[in-house]
Amino acid sequence: MFRLFNKVWKPCAKAFHASQEFQQRIWVVSIQQGEQQKNSAFNNTYLINEDSFDTPMHWMYDKGYSAGDIKKVDKMQRSQVLVIEFENYIHSLIRVK
């Protein structure tokens, strides 16, 4: 009985933890275009807390990021920075949590 419980419980617990872990992530996203890249006064910076979304990377799907870019960002570690060119803009993303 204990073995059966372990075989069922461990995978379920692991899947639940993985599905909830994304909600603890926080991103800083800075978006710049053309001349704005040279002038930080026009810098548009956002703080994204995935706690307010139902699925991982939902905020990126809503904005139309490519599947490849979403995959790269989803794999980012804390304090990692990634720069993406998207719709003639430069998106600098930092995972802070």
Secondary structure, DSSP 8 states (H G I E B T S, - for coil): -HHHHHHHHHHHHHHHHHHHHGGG-EEEEEEE-GGGGG-GGG-EEEEEEGGG-SSTTHHHHHHT--HHHHHHHHT--TT-EEEEEETTEEEEEEE--
